[in-house]
């Protein structure tokens, strides 16, 4: 059974990022949603693989993908992808820098915090390996958005 703090974290992980999309604008959602959905599905597949390989362990029993990993996928992953693309698409260095900072904060600060409050801990990965695990997807996200823009013929001025 999920602890109260685990339920509260899941609620926080889902609500806050999605509420932030109220401020991003319809054009940005329309422009970046295909790449965002793609990378979110890719992240779910990665989480299933990482779960199978036991790269992390959630403290609450019984283990449940829907309660444990899925809130990280449907919560912050898609909205953050849209925000990162909105603020930095077209400037690859800026995009990678923003992602590296966000992923570093998540891997080196938030995961130890989650371990301290007994939500999840890394099992077969150290913090740097986990950083690489979450950061490499930024390159895929940018590539997918690049392909979407190429196919749709955007000229980069839609949401500016």
Secondary structure, 3 states (H helix, E strand, C coil): CCCHHHHHHHHHHHHHHHHHHHHCCHHHHHHHHHHHHHHHHHHHHHHHHHHHCCCEEECCCCCCHHHHCHHHHHHHHHHHHHHHHHHHCCCHHHHHHHHHHHHHHHHHHHHHHHHHCCCEEECCCCHHHHHHHHHHHHHHHHHHHHHHHHHHCCCCCCCC
